[in-house]
Amino acid sequence: DELLSLIEDRLAHSARGATPLQLNITTVSLAEILQMVVQQNRPNAHAKQIELQVDLKPSHTLRVQADYRAAAQVFDNLISNAIKFSPPDSTVSIEQVAAPDPAFTRIRIRDEGPGISASDQAKLFQPYQRLAAQPTGGESSTGLGLSIVKDMIARLSGRIHYEDIEGKGSAFVVDLPRG
């Protein structure tokens, strides 16, 4: 496991130093992206008896300006992390919520895991930061996922932030420009 973790760290580090992915920003269906990513993550959720709960507005209103692959990578990382840090027999919710800025569409990914300590919150989006919370099913972590997510969202002209749900888990909130 330690060797695999070292190899994953090296590969991720090499990938970060490579030329950034060329983005093709177009109007994309966020509903389609989220449905695909949820389907890809269902086996891992099912293995831990975690329910994936999706609450989106009608798909024709859920259009954003983004690169399809980049948006899929962002939400795959956030949803797989929510599953990774959630205890068995819990729920991970993916929901569209009102954005304070009408130029953006807001998606919240919320879990029922241990949450993130105040000291770890300061390190959340920095590369190679492994936080105190541990995956609940022995999954591995490179400490790069959230820094890559933050970089990708910035390249998509979006925003991300963390919301602590006191004693009830974590939520990552993503705003992407409306399409």
N, C-alpha and C positions, 0 to 999 in steps of 0.2 A: 504493500500500500504506500509506503514511504517513497519507494522508487517510482511508482506510477505518479505520485504527487509531484515529485521532482521533475519528471519528464513533462507533465502537463504544465508546470510553471515555466519551464524552458521554452516549450512550444508557444505558449501564450505570450511570453516576453518577446520571442522572435516575431510573432505576428504583429505585436504592437509597434515594432520598429520598421515593419514593412510599409510600403506605400499604402496610404489609406484607400479603402474601398471607394471606387467611383460611384457616386450616388446619382440616380436617375429620379429626380423629384417630379412627381406627377400627382394627379388626383387619384387616390386609391381608396378602396373600401376597407375601413378599419374593422368593420364587422366581419368581413371575409378573413382578414388576417388573424383576428382574435379567435374565430371559430377553428381555423386551421391549427393554430398554436395550441388551443385547448385540446383538440383531438390528439395532437402529438404527445401531449403531456398526460392524457388520461391513463395510460398503462401504469406510469409511476404513481399517480394519485391512487389508482385502484389498488396497487400493491400495498399501499399504506392505509387503505380504507379512508381516503380523503375525498370528500365531495368537492367537485369543481362546480361552482354556482356562477352562472353567467347572466347578467342583467344589462342588456343593451337596448337602446332606442331602435326604432325601425331602421333596417340596414341602409335604406336610401338616404337617410339623414346623417349617416355616420361616415362621411367622407372627409379625408384629410389630405394635406399636401405632404407627401413623404415618399421615400424610396421603399418599395414593397419589401425587399429583402432586409433592409436595415430595420424597418419597423417590426418585421417578424422576429428578427434577432433580439431586439429590445424586449419585446413581450415574452418571447420564449425564455429569456434569462430571468425576467421578473417572476413569471409564473412557475418556472422550475425551482427557483429559489424559495418561493412561498411553499411549495410542496416539500422541498428539502428540509425546511426549518419548522414544518408543522408536525404536531404529534398525530399518531394514528387516530382515526375516528373524529376528525375535525373537518372544517370547511375552509376552502380557499375561494374567495369571491372576486370576480372580475366584473366591475360595474362602471357604467357610464354615469358620471355625476356632473352637476352644473359647474361650468368653469366661470370664475369671476370675470374673465375677459371673453366677450362673445366671439372674438376672432380665433378662439381655440376650442378644441374638443378635449375633454378631460376623462381619463380612465384611471380608476383606482383598483389596485391589486392588493387585497387584504387577506392576511392569514390569521390563524389562532395560535401561533407559536409563542416563544418566550419574549418576543420583543427585542429591542436593542437598547442597551444601557446608554446613559447620557454620555459617558466617556467614549463609547464606541460610535455614537452618532456623529461625533466630530471627525471620525476617520472613514465614514461610510463610503464615499465615492473616490477614495484615494487608491491607487494601484497597490497590489500586494498586501492589502490589509485583511488579515484574518481576524474576525471579531470574536468576542467571548462566546457568543451563542454558537452551539454546535448543531450540525445536521442531526435529525432525530432518527434516521435510518442507516447511519454509517456511511452516507454519501461523502464524496470528496469535494474539496473546494480549492480553487487556485488563488482566491483573493483578488481576482481581476475582473470578475463579471460586472460588478456595479460601476467600476471606473470606465469600462468599455461602454456600458449602457449610457452613462452620463455624457461621454464624448460623442456617441452616436446621436443622442437626442439633441445635443448642441448643434451638430451638423445638420440636423433636420429642422433647425430653428424652433425647437421645442424647449420644454422645461421639465424638470423632475424634482420632486422633493419627497421627504420621508415624513410620515405622520405616526407618532407613537400612540398606540391604543392601550392606555394604561391597564396593565395586567391582562390584556386580551389579545396581544399580538402586534403585528406591524402592518403598515400600509405604505405602498409606494404609489405616488400620484404622478401621472404623466399628462402633460398638456402638449398637443400637437396642433399646428395651424389647420384651421378648417379648409376643406377643399371646395 
